[in-house]
Amino acid sequence: MNALPRYAIYFVPAADSALYRFGAAVLGYDAYSGEPRSIDGAADDWNDITQAPGVYGFHATLKPPFALADGQDEASLTEAVARFAADRGAVTLGALQVSELGSFVALVPSLPRPEIHALAEACLRDFDRFRAPMSEQERQRRLTPGLTDRQIVNLARWGYPYVCEDFRFHMTLTGALSLQKRSRALRFLCEKYEQVPGVASVKLDRLVIARQNETATPFRNIAAAPLGQSPYRPFAYSC
């Protein structure tokens, strides 16, 4: 059993943005309000298709979920994220596209954005002092077949295999699917995403802290820190 509550640091678009409304509708869950959502025209089995990612809400991971280390608390984490965000500028993601990513479907940048990797690695390292050591049970659960040697090292060091060189920015839209189901979901989501206004150039403009209180409950977004609010921003970059 994982230690709870768990926290994660995400990029989540503003709750009133068209992009966020699309993502929440696709996943059937609004992590800001905690309310269910739905998307028109979905297949009868859509809840099964999105059940796994729906637990986390619509987001892009910057610091994977973790329990708090001894001596740390939510208030300290929130303050640290706000300070971190204030000293860094927003990152232009550009256009996102609906794509297959392994066995699932996600939104990914249409062009490489090295600045995203720099921000994600900074989040990974800067907030690791808040992360409790991974339990052996959790390590075994994440030690899945197919991991590379580097990913196994990442898992031991950071509690998650897909970080640093193995990080890829994505906003998950489905769970793992068979080829047939994945192709059907891809077509449906492409058609729906084409109707979303204002997504020609998406900006990563905030960090969001999400919290999961119990294993059976979904994450909720509990705090947001806008990027680039400090007048000095000594470590800022702009894109």
SULDAKA-V220214 format. One record per run of one state. SS is the DSSP state (H for helix, E for strand, L for the rest). FROM is the first residue (numbers start at 1). TO is the last residue. If there is no record, write none. Layout:
SS|FROM|TO + SS|FROM|TO
This chain:
L|1|5 + E|6|11 + L|12|17 + H|18|27 + L|28|28 + E|29|29 + L|30|35 + E|36|36 + L|37|45 + H|46|54 + L|55|59 + E|60|68 + L|69|73 + H|74|86 + L|87|90 + E|91|94 + L|95|95 + E|96|101 + L|102|103 + E|104|109 + L|110|113 + H|114|126 + L|127|127 + H|128|130 + E|131|131 + L|132|135 + H|136|142 + L|143|148 + H|149|158 + L|159|163 + H|164|166 + L|167|170 + E|171|172 + L|173|178 + H|179|193 + L|194|201 + E|202|204 + L|205|205 + E|206|212 + L|213|219 + E|220|226 + L|227|239
